[in-house]
Amino acid sequence: MAGRRFARARVFGALAAVLVAAVAAVAVLQWIGASRARDALARLESERALRLQVSDAASAFGQALLSYDYKDLQSTRSTLSAQATGDFQATYDAAFGGAMSQAIVQLKAVSRAKVREVYLTDADADADADAATAHAIVVVDQQVNTAQAIRTVHDSHLKITLVKQKGAWKVQDVTVLGAASEDRYKPDDPAANKKD
């Protein structure tokens, strides 16, 4: 009888030890799972913040690039200079300085742009480091008003390369990929006043 009680106590003791080990293993696995979930959430939040930073920089630049007023072209250049690298500033000055600026002033052109979409194509995984790069496609609508005509361009696609400099995303290169459609009207044409 005493032997049976002892055997039963040993079995219960062994079962209790297995139960304690199983509970401990479950607790460790839950802790590991929670830790991995926190790491994954932090990584996702970091990636989301990166995408928002790059998208905001690309959007602001796309709008600034295609918006100007003949009365204050220097303001447009200053805005773009603050958002771009020296490489792009030289390209912009070569393309829009001189004859282009003169044409804008002669036509008394005022352009307003509205960014419709920004598609981030890629960004460096090490986006916290300076010299990280990102690429985006920015879709912009633009309307240019002059005394002679109103020109509306729908869905201009700009391919923008950005680099991180001193903690800020700056535009390094822009390629115009084309537009979906373009309309021209005389200022007194009723079609010029219709809404899209």
The 8 nearest C-alpha neighbors of each residue, nearest first, counted from 0:
[[1, 3, 2, 4, 5, 6, 7, 8],
 [0, 2, 4, 3, 5, 6, 7, 8],
 [3, 1, 5, 0, 4, 6, 7, 8],
 [2, 4, 6, 0, 5, 1, 7, 8],
 [5, 3, 7, 1, 6, 2, 8, 0],
 [4, 6, 2, 8, 3, 7, 1, 9],
 [7, 5, 3, 9, 8, 4, 2, 10],
 [6, 8, 4, 10, 9, 5, 3, 11],
 [9, 7, 5, 11, 6, 10, 12, 4],
 [8, 10, 12, 6, 7, 11, 13, 5],
 [11, 9, 13, 7, 12, 8, 14, 6],
 [12, 10, 14, 8, 13, 9, 15, 7],
 [13, 11, 9, 15, 10, 14, 8, 16],
 [12, 14, 16, 10, 15, 11, 9, 17],
 [15, 13, 11, 17, 16, 12, 18, 10],
 [14, 16, 18, 12, 13, 17, 11, 19],
 [15, 17, 13, 19, 14, 18, 20, 12],
 [18, 16, 20, 14, 15, 19, 21, 13],
 [17, 19, 15, 21, 16, 20, 14, 22],
 [20, 18, 16, 22, 21, 17, 23, 15],
 [21, 19, 23, 17, 18, 22, 24, 16],
 [22, 20, 24, 18, 23, 19, 17, 25],
 [21, 23, 25, 19, 24, 20, 18, 26],
 [22, 24, 20, 26, 21, 25, 19, 27],
 [25, 23, 21, 27, 26, 22, 20, 28],
 [24, 26, 28, 22, 23, 27, 29, 21],
 [27, 25, 23, 29, 24, 28, 30, 22],
 [28, 26, 30, 24, 29, 25, 31, 23],
 [29, 27, 31, 25, 30, 26, 32, 24],
 [30, 28, 32, 26, 31, 27, 33, 25],
 [29, 31, 27, 33, 28, 32, 34, 26],
 [32, 30, 34, 28, 29, 33, 35, 27],
 [31, 33, 29, 35, 34, 30, 28, 36],
 [34, 32, 36, 30, 35, 31, 29, 37],
 [35, 33, 31, 37, 36, 32, 30, 38],
 [36, 34, 38, 32, 37, 33, 39, 31],
 [35, 37, 33, 39, 34, 38, 40, 32],
 [38, 36, 40, 34, 35, 39, 41, 33],
 [39, 37, 35, 41, 36, 40, 42, 34],
 [40, 38, 36, 42, 41, 37, 35, 43],
 [39, 41, 43, 37, 42, 38, 36, 44],
 [40, 42, 44, 38, 39, 43, 37, 45],
 [41, 43, 39, 45, 40, 44, 38, 46],
 [44, 42, 40, 46, 45, 41, 47, 39],
 [43, 45, 47, 41, 46, 42, 40, 48],
 [44, 46, 42, 48, 43, 47, 41, 49],
 [47, 45, 49, 43, 48, 44, 50, 42],
 [46, 48, 44, 50, 49, 45, 43, 51],
 [49, 47, 45, 51, 46, 50, 44, 52],
 [48, 50, 46, 52, 47, 51, 45, 53],
 [51, 49, 47, 53, 48, 52, 54, 46],
 [50, 52, 54, 48, 49, 53, 55, 47],
 [53, 51, 49, 55, 50, 54, 48, 56],
 [52, 54, 56, 50, 55, 51, 57, 49],
 [55, 53, 51, 57, 56, 52, 50, 58],
 [54, 56, 58, 52, 53, 57, 51, 59],
 [55, 57, 53, 59, 54, 58, 60, 52],
 [58, 56, 54, 60, 55, 59, 61, 53],
 [59, 57, 55, 61, 60, 56, 54, 62],
 [60, 58, 56, 62, 57, 61, 55, 63],
 [59, 61, 63, 57, 58, 62, 64, 56],
 [62, 60, 58, 64, 63, 59, 57, 65],
 [61, 63, 59, 112, 60, 64, 65, 113],
 [64, 62, 60, 66, 61, 65, 59, 79],
 [65, 63, 61, 62, 66, 60, 79, 75],
 [64, 66, 62, 63, 112, 61, 67, 110],
 [67, 65, 111, 110, 63, 112, 64, 62],
 [68, 66, 110, 109, 75, 72, 69, 65],
 [67, 69, 109, 70, 71, 72, 110, 108],
 [68, 70, 104, 108, 107, 71, 72, 103],
 [71, 69, 68, 72, 104, 107, 109, 67],
 [72, 70, 73, 69, 68, 74, 75, 67],
 [71, 73, 75, 74, 69, 68, 70, 67],
 [72, 74, 76, 71, 75, 77, 78, 70],
 [73, 75, 77, 72, 76, 71, 78, 67],
 [76, 74, 78, 72, 73, 77, 67, 79],
 [75, 77, 73, 79, 74, 78, 80, 72],
 [78, 76, 80, 74, 75, 79, 73, 81],
 [79, 77, 75, 81, 76, 80, 74, 82],
 [78, 80, 82, 76, 81, 77, 83, 75],
 [81, 79, 77, 83, 82, 78, 76, 88],
 [80, 82, 78, 79, 83, 77, 169, 84],
 [83, 81, 79, 169, 80, 170, 60, 78],
 [84, 82, 170, 169, 80, 81, 79, 171],
 [85, 83, 171, 86, 87, 169, 170, 88],
 [84, 86, 88, 87, 89, 83, 171, 80],
 [87, 85, 84, 89, 88, 171, 90, 172],
 [86, 88, 90, 171, 89, 85, 84, 172],
 [87, 89, 85, 91, 90, 86, 92, 80],
 [88, 90, 92, 87, 91, 86, 93, 85],
 [91, 89, 87, 93, 88, 92, 94, 86],
 [92, 90, 88, 94, 93, 89, 95, 87],
 [93, 91, 96, 89, 95, 90, 94, 88],
 [92, 94, 90, 91, 96, 95, 89, 97],
 [95, 93, 91, 92, 96, 90, 99, 97],
 [96, 94, 99, 92, 91, 100, 93, 97],
 [95, 97, 92, 100, 93, 99, 94, 98],
 [96, 98, 100, 99, 101, 95, 93, 92],
 [97, 99, 101, 100, 102, 96, 95, 103],
 [100, 98, 95, 102, 101, 97, 96, 103],
 [101, 99, 103, 96, 102, 97, 98, 95],
 [100, 102, 98, 104, 99, 103, 105, 97],
 [101, 103, 105, 99, 104, 100, 106, 98],
 [104, 102, 100, 108, 106, 101, 105, 69],
 [103, 105, 107, 69, 101, 102, 106, 100],
 [106, 104, 102, 107, 103, 101, 108, 69],
 [105, 107, 108, 103, 104, 145, 102, 146],
 [108, 106, 104, 105, 69, 145, 103, 109],
 [109, 107, 145, 106, 103, 69, 144, 68],
 [108, 110, 68, 144, 143, 67, 69, 107],
 [111, 109, 143, 66, 67, 142, 144, 68],
 [112, 110, 66, 142, 141, 143, 109, 67],
 [111, 113, 141, 66, 62, 65, 140, 142],
 [112, 114, 140, 139, 62, 115, 141, 111],
 [115, 113, 139, 138, 116, 62, 58, 140],
 [114, 116, 138, 139, 113, 140, 117, 137],
 [117, 115, 138, 114, 137, 118, 139, 58],
 [116, 118, 137, 136, 54, 138, 119, 58],
 [119, 117, 136, 135, 120, 137, 116, 54],
 [118, 120, 135, 121, 134, 117, 136, 54],
 [119, 121, 135, 134, 118, 136, 122, 133],
 [122, 120, 133, 134, 119, 123, 135, 132],
 [121, 123, 133, 132, 124, 134, 126, 120],
 [124, 122, 125, 126, 132, 131, 133, 121],
 [123, 125, 126, 122, 131, 127, 46, 121],
 [126, 124, 123, 127, 128, 131, 122, 129],
 [127, 125, 123, 131, 128, 124, 122, 49],
 [128, 126, 125, 129, 131, 166, 163, 124],
 [129, 127, 126, 131, 125, 130, 163, 166],
 [128, 130, 163, 164, 131, 165, 166, 127],
 [129, 131, 163, 162, 164, 132, 128, 126],
 [132, 130, 163, 126, 129, 162, 123, 128],
 [133, 131, 162, 123, 161, 122, 130, 163],
 [132, 134, 122, 161, 121, 160, 123, 162],
 [135, 133, 160, 120, 121, 159, 161, 119],
 [134, 136, 119, 159, 120, 118, 158, 137],
 [135, 137, 158, 118, 157, 117, 159, 156],
 [136, 138, 117, 157, 156, 116, 135, 139],
 [139, 137, 156, 116, 154, 155, 115, 114],
 [138, 140, 114, 155, 154, 115, 113, 137],
 [141, 139, 153, 113, 154, 112, 152, 155],
 [142, 140, 112, 152, 111, 151, 113, 139],
 [141, 143, 151, 111, 110, 150, 152, 112],
 [144, 142, 110, 150, 109, 149, 151, 108],
 [145, 143, 149, 109, 108, 110, 148, 142],
 [144, 146, 108, 147, 148, 107, 106, 149],
 [145, 147, 148, 106, 107, 144, 186, 108],
 [148, 146, 145, 185, 186, 149, 106, 144],
 [149, 147, 185, 145, 186, 184, 146, 144],
 [148, 150, 144, 184, 183, 143, 186, 185],
 [151, 149, 183, 143, 142, 182, 148, 184],
 [150, 152, 142, 182, 181, 141, 143, 183],
 [151, 153, 181, 141, 140, 180, 142, 182],
 [154, 152, 140, 180, 179, 155, 181, 178],
 [155, 153, 178, 139, 179, 140, 138, 156],
 [154, 156, 178, 139, 138, 177, 153, 140],
 [157, 155, 138, 176, 177, 137, 178, 154],
 [156, 158, 175, 137, 136, 174, 176, 159],
 [159, 157, 136, 174, 173, 135, 175, 137],
 [158, 160, 173, 135, 134, 172, 157, 136],
 [161, 159, 134, 172, 171, 170, 133, 173],
 [160, 162, 170, 133, 169, 171, 132, 168],
 [163, 161, 132, 169, 131, 168, 130, 164],
 [162, 164, 168, 130, 129, 131, 167, 166],
 [165, 163, 129, 167, 166, 130, 162, 168],
 [164, 166, 167, 129, 163, 168, 130, 128],
 [165, 167, 164, 163, 129, 168, 127, 128],
 [168, 166, 164, 163, 165, 169, 162, 129],
 [167, 169, 163, 162, 161, 164, 56, 53],
 [170, 168, 83, 82, 161, 162, 84, 163],
 [171, 169, 161, 83, 172, 160, 84, 82],
 [172, 170, 87, 84, 161, 160, 83, 86],
 [171, 173, 160, 87, 159, 170, 174, 161],
 [174, 172, 159, 158, 160, 157, 175, 171],
 [173, 175, 158, 157, 176, 159, 172, 156],
 [174, 176, 157, 177, 156, 158, 173, 155],
 [175, 177, 156, 157, 174, 158, 178, 155],
 [178, 176, 155, 156, 175, 179, 157, 154],
 [177, 179, 155, 154, 180, 156, 153, 152],
 [180, 178, 154, 153, 155, 177, 181, 152],
 [181, 179, 153, 178, 152, 182, 154, 151],
 [180, 182, 152, 151, 153, 183, 150, 179],
 [181, 183, 151, 150, 152, 184, 180, 149],
 [184, 182, 150, 149, 151, 148, 181, 185],
 [183, 185, 149, 148, 191, 188, 186, 150],
 [184, 186, 148, 188, 187, 149, 147, 183],
 [185, 187, 148, 188, 149, 184, 191, 147],
 [186, 188, 185, 189, 191, 184, 190, 192],
 [187, 189, 185, 190, 191, 186, 184, 192],
 [190, 188, 191, 192, 187, 193, 186, 184],
 [191, 189, 193, 192, 188, 184, 187, 194],
 [192, 190, 189, 188, 184, 193, 186, 149],
 [193, 191, 190, 189, 194, 188, 186, 187],
 [192, 194, 190, 191, 195, 189, 188, 184],
 [193, 195, 192, 191, 190, 189, 151, 142],
 [194, 193, 192, 153, 151, 191, 140, 190]]
